[in-house]
Amino acid sequence: MQRRDKKGKALSDIVRISKAVGGDSYLVQGGGGNTSVKTEDGKYMYIKASGTPLKDMNHRTGWRILHLDSVLSIIKDKSVWQLDVPAREAEVVNQLLLACRDNVTGNSRPSVEAHLHAYLGKCVIHLHPSVIIAYLNAKEGKARLLKLFKDQKPPALWVPYAAPGFLLAKKILKLIGDYQNRFNQKPAILFLEKHGLIVSAKSPDSALRLVRMIIARCKNKLKQSKIVKIKPVDRKIINQAKLVIRRAFHEATGYNVMISYFYDNRIAEFMREKNAPVMLRPPALTPDELLYSNGPAMWLERPDEKKIVRKIARQLDRNVSPTIAFLIKDIGLFIVSIPKTAHIVRDIVLSSFIVRANAFRMGGILSLNKRQRDFINHWESDAFRWKVAQGR
């Protein structure tokens, strides 16, 4: 049973830092990112519940309490390592639920990256900031990023890509051990290739200051966005484009879908990029882009029903989930989704625009390879992604 005298402050702290970073779509999109705060006695850890947007956390919902020793024992259990992927991930989720020490009911489960948080400091913030992921998905990104933070003592830790969840925690465990042997302390800044940023600090305020410093420094070295003047698109043109996408999607998949439309300065700026079509060719850059939007938006010079059908058919032939975001030149962004969840996919796509444009300028874009995409496709099923898009 939780004791309020020892856990009340940790709960207040995790709610505060989650709300501080969770409302900014440039830092985290959809249900991505997570936070944790350990109790004063070091026995327990409050961590964000999986799938809960950080901004929606409050003192009643959006978190779980984990017994730290129980969490740490999971990753040390070599029998778990030997299971195949589906069995291993299911077992890890089950053991994390068994490590919970709260009265939360329902399907709310701890973040799958709980192991990762358990090995770091008292307050941990894991985000997916667009301006940092640009470096994490660029051919020259690692070199530039480590140079940008060469003054950090001890230095930031670069984490080569690992699949989200248990495998990522396992890799970070080894890297943290090596780091401690070298610097006699745990890292405060971790850059996760193709994934995101983790900061670890002794207090909530220190963690938030660290996040703000990193964001400001990275943003300052990237091309700054311009305020692009846009003219409203004729409603008839928008509705006609929606009809084309709806018919094409139905012909290719058999689904009757709703289409949401977006057009603002950020979308207009990306469409005016000379190499925008080239930037959208590489497949998904991050796990979130693959899970929430099935990869990058499809570039179209004009609403072209046959072209959409042809491209989606090729995706389905390769057993790839169909594109649900379409960027039509001079018209805007169209997303296959009900209005309730369309903004989540939109935020993922807008983040992708920022990442792709800046990574393109840093030597080229590094996307997830086929093996990495296949793992994520099995880790979170196609049915999950379709439900996200349809709000089911």
Steps between C-alpha positions, in 0.01 A plus 500: 500500500625845417592732787416861420783645710762334277322488167290815494788726394610260227147501360483880503839520334419260215169676430677836490782402265263302276270797452796735451628307197191313381310792353763585239463294181858592404620303805267202494225383268195287576548254785878493455764599753501412866601628841586348836579613854636277775387530859727645770575157644601364158263205523234607251466682172206689356500460121269608223243245393549369147287675238406790727595843361733677741282810500202299624668364813351615831504394865241231433591345165775458241765335719591177677713432810771239458709319758852575376667176606229303320556700180876458516466126551314463169786617283747290701293187438690322221208266437307801369779584256478153346130523404399582143378855437121458547539283810769725647307823455185342647696366797665839563163677497358239738793531740480880496135476597596266785755761613227762540416612852185706459125469484467584129250279318425443131747461212740776604851354496839654583713635217687220324815703559468473880825299519685784333369753755580266788874514425519880477472782752217614722315707236498381139343667196491319165381713207491496120593863415490569127812716508700221666359210301622689192855432619416144605383417146774676304816347356712775659272530802704314761819691427322835504306423816799382700697803385214725602510359854874443535505738798279268708689352793461206515401466134167410346450131422424394143279189484506309168154398379324216679139391472272673753423333829703213646780495240557873539516468879743208468732700273486807722574287807832394350584850378423652840720239667790587268430872554508463879827311486651784300348809666391366840144624452194444283442716188273804523438523124432206268449538125319194363565447130179520291301524821528799731651676799528388862608726785568378852531731800474520879197728500204589273624857451848382404352257247281770345791746480710237329226434243464871423875547462535206261203607287622860474853398405386253232238735357750784473716300258217404266341701223234716659142475379362786295156649533347399169201695386225269388173557325195292594440219254165492326265265686395335173862406428540355852178298476594367158840389632331329796269315262793382288689367805188336644419321173860394447535371854179302471602350167842398634401376847123448502462743792259793506690774681474856624750761384626791710662805342775729634680802358712748691837678484696186591341296223536781248868544588578134444309488170714788377818304567661435163579140596183422693406199281852358543490555878182292525639199313694335785278272713409563865769677701383418852282242676233767553486591130454134413243429772283808469515600134623182327808683378541832315229694326447418132598793276259580217533775239121490463208286621566185298272207578681246283839590643374464859340162424817380330728605786279357774460176305879467486519557875241232568678259265812544716291446813554864599226701671348754261590866503251708698653846441498675162674828421355659186701786353346845552194349671609354833518192722229233497483225763291184498352531847200616694533856639543370856839345426608682184694759700723224643599380153536862386749574780704193406503605135591862577787380718612280211506803269736683738721194549522410132574853383780554750647149475508543121727802554725304737637255247180307433214320673549178700175306529414176675621202297273210405603283794430783743165576340402132500571475873276799576229366270491181705552678832189716450258343251349656190165480675634732770608763249171478315311547827709805580415660168130417531468584868379152597 
